[in-house]
């Protein structure tokens, strides 16, 4: 967490009963979302035993491939707490986070992630989570999506500007 962040760093602690209670809610959110025409995913953020925010998969509803339940819960929680850091919080989710959601969890600095279904359940449901996890294990040269570095002379200019900026917010 940055020195300028206003969120105190605490270790998220919960009992198995707490985990079960919050996971039950994520499953409810996921099932409700399916009934409303969305994807079968629900998530929430808890800090100090209190619900901070909930999220449901909004990919098809919002035409946004990044609007996964975990990401929507993280976005909402950050707005509630007024900080981009969710240190001290737990992300509960109805399914094991895909690589996108796991990365969002790392960027948000949550203390822990607790999930119900796993990547194999998601694959059985027709989702790419398992395939993406397997893709990241392979050498990039074998991917169907080329990821190519093209370094112009000024490639590092944005980072030089960042480092020279006196009032940047480190994260």
C-alpha positions as CSV (number, residue, x, y, z in Angstrom):
1,X,0.0,0.0,0.0
2,X,1.3,3.5,-0.8
3,X,2.2,6.0,1.8
4,X,-0.5,8.3,0.6
5,X,-3.3,5.7,0.8
6,X,-5.9,6.3,3.5
7,X,-6.8,2.7,4.1
8,X,-5.2,1.0,7.1
9,X,-3.5,-2.3,6.5
10,X,-5.0,-5.1,8.5
11,X,-5.0,-8.9,8.0
12,X,-8.4,-10.2,7.0
13,X,-9.6,-12.9,9.3
14,X,-12.7,-15.0,9.1
15,X,-14.0,-18.3,10.4
16,X,-15.2,-21.2,8.3
17,X,-18.7,-20.2,9.2
18,X,-18.1,-16.6,8.0
19,X,-16.6,-17.9,4.7
20,X,-19.6,-20.2,4.2
21,X,-22.1,-17.4,4.9
22,X,-20.4,-15.0,2.4
23,X,-20.0,-17.7,-0.2
24,X,-23.7,-18.6,0.1
25,X,-24.4,-14.9,-0.8
26,X,-22.1,-15.0,-3.9
27,X,-23.9,-18.1,-5.1
28,X,-27.3,-16.3,-4.6
29,X,-26.0,-13.4,-6.6
30,X,-24.8,-15.7,-9.4
31,X,-28.1,-17.6,-9.6
32,X,-30.1,-14.3,-9.5
33,X,-27.9,-13.0,-12.3
34,X,-28.6,-16.0,-14.5
35,X,-32.3,-15.5,-13.9
36,X,-31.8,-11.8,-15.1
37,X,-30.0,-12.9,-18.2
38,X,-26.4,-12.5,-17.0
39,X,-23.5,-14.9,-16.4
40,X,-23.4,-17.3,-13.5
41,X,-21.0,-15.3,-11.4
42,X,-21.4,-13.3,-8.2
43,X,-18.8,-11.7,-5.9
44,X,-18.5,-9.5,-2.9
45,X,-16.0,-7.7,-0.8
46,X,-15.9,-7.9,3.0
47,X,-13.8,-5.9,5.4
48,X,-13.8,-6.2,9.2
49,X,-16.7,-8.7,9.0
50,X,-18.9,-6.2,7.1
51,X,-20.1,-6.3,3.5
52,X,-18.5,-3.5,1.5
53,X,-19.9,-4.2,-1.9
54,X,-21.4,-6.8,-4.2
55,X,-20.9,-7.5,-7.9
56,X,-22.5,-9.6,-10.6
57,X,-21.2,-10.6,-14.0
58,X,-22.2,-7.8,-16.4
59,X,-20.3,-8.9,-19.5
60,X,-23.2,-9.3,-21.8
61,X,-25.5,-6.8,-20.1
62,X,-22.9,-4.0,-20.4
63,X,-21.1,-5.3,-23.6
64,X,-17.9,-5.2,-21.5
65,X,-15.6,-8.2,-21.5
66,X,-14.0,-6.9,-18.3
67,X,-17.2,-6.6,-16.3
68,X,-16.7,-9.9,-14.4
69,X,-18.4,-10.2,-11.0
70,X,-15.1,-9.9,-9.1
71,X,-14.1,-6.8,-11.1
72,X,-17.5,-5.1,-10.6
73,X,-17.4,-5.9,-6.8
74,X,-13.8,-4.5,-6.6
75,X,-14.9,-1.3,-8.5
76,X,-17.9,-0.8,-6.3
77,X,-15.9,-1.5,-3.1
78,X,-13.2,1.0,-4.0
79,X,-15.8,3.7,-4.6
80,X,-17.4,2.9,-1.2
81,X,-14.1,3.0,0.7
82,X,-12.7,5.9,-1.3
83,X,-9.4,4.2,-2.1
84,X,-8.0,2.0,-4.8
85,X,-6.6,-0.3,-2.1
86,X,-8.7,-2.9,-0.5
87,X,-6.1,-4.0,1.9
88,X,-7.7,-5.7,4.9
89,X,-10.5,-7.0,2.7
90,X,-11.6,-10.4,1.5
91,X,-13.0,-11.1,-2.0
92,X,-15.6,-13.8,-1.9
93,X,-16.7,-15.2,-5.3
94,X,-19.0,-17.9,-6.6
95,X,-16.2,-19.3,-8.8
96,X,-12.4,-19.4,-8.8
97,X,-11.3,-16.1,-10.3
98,X,-10.1,-16.2,-13.9
99,X,-6.7,-14.7,-14.6
100,X,-8.3,-11.2,-15.2
101,X,-10.1,-11.3,-11.8
102,X,-7.1,-12.7,-10.0
103,X,-5.0,-9.9,-11.4
104,X,-7.6,-7.3,-10.4
105,X,-7.5,-8.8,-6.9
106,X,-3.7,-8.4,-6.8
107,X,-3.9,-4.8,-8.0
108,X,-6.6,-4.1,-5.4
109,X,-4.4,-5.5,-2.7
110,X,-7.1,-7.7,-1.1
111,X,-5.8,-9.9,1.7
112,X,-7.5,-13.1,0.5
113,X,-9.7,-14.6,-2.1
114,X,-12.3,-17.3,-1.2
115,X,-14.2,-19.1,-4.0
116,X,-16.8,-21.8,-4.3
117,X,-16.8,-23.5,-7.8
118,X,-13.5,-23.9,-9.6
119,X,-12.1,-23.5,-13.1
120,X,-13.2,-27.0,-14.1
121,X,-16.8,-26.2,-13.1
122,X,-16.5,-23.0,-15.2
123,X,-15.1,-25.0,-18.2
124,X,-18.1,-27.4,-17.9
125,X,-20.4,-24.4,-18.1
126,X,-18.7,-23.2,-21.3
127,X,-16.4,-20.5,-19.9
128,X,-12.7,-20.1,-20.9
129,X,-11.2,-19.9,-17.4
130,X,-9.4,-23.2,-17.5
131,X,-8.2,-22.6,-21.1
132,X,-6.7,-19.2,-20.1
133,X,-4.9,-20.7,-17.1
134,X,-3.4,-23.3,-19.4
135,X,-2.5,-20.7,-22.0
136,X,-0.5,-18.7,-19.4
137,X,1.6,-21.8,-18.7
138,X,2.7,-22.0,-22.4
139,X,5.4,-20.0,-24.1
140,X,3.9,-16.9,-25.7
141,X,5.3,-17.9,-29.1
142,X,2.7,-20.7,-29.1
143,X,-0.3,-18.4,-28.5
144,X,-2.9,-17.7,-31.2
145,X,-2.8,-14.1,-30.0
146,X,0.5,-12.5,-30.9
147,X,1.9,-10.4,-28.1
148,X,4.7,-8.3,-29.7
149,X,7.1,-5.8,-28.1
150,X,7.7,-2.8,-30.4
151,X,10.0,-0.3,-28.6
152,X,10.3,3.1,-30.1
153,X,13.0,5.3,-28.8
154,X,10.6,7.1,-26.4
155,X,9.0,3.9,-25.1
156,X,9.9,4.7,-21.5
157,X,8.9,8.4,-21.7
158,X,5.6,7.8,-19.8
159,X,7.5,6.3,-16.9
160,X,10.1,9.1,-16.9
161,X,7.2,11.6,-16.7
162,X,5.7,9.6,-13.9
163,X,8.9,9.5,-11.9
164,X,9.5,13.2,-12.4
165,X,5.9,14.1,-11.3
166,X,6.1,15.5,-7.8
167,X,2.5,14.8,-6.8
168,X,2.0,11.3,-8.2
169,X,0.0,8.8,-6.1
170,X,2.2,5.8,-5.8
171,X,0.6,2.4,-5.9
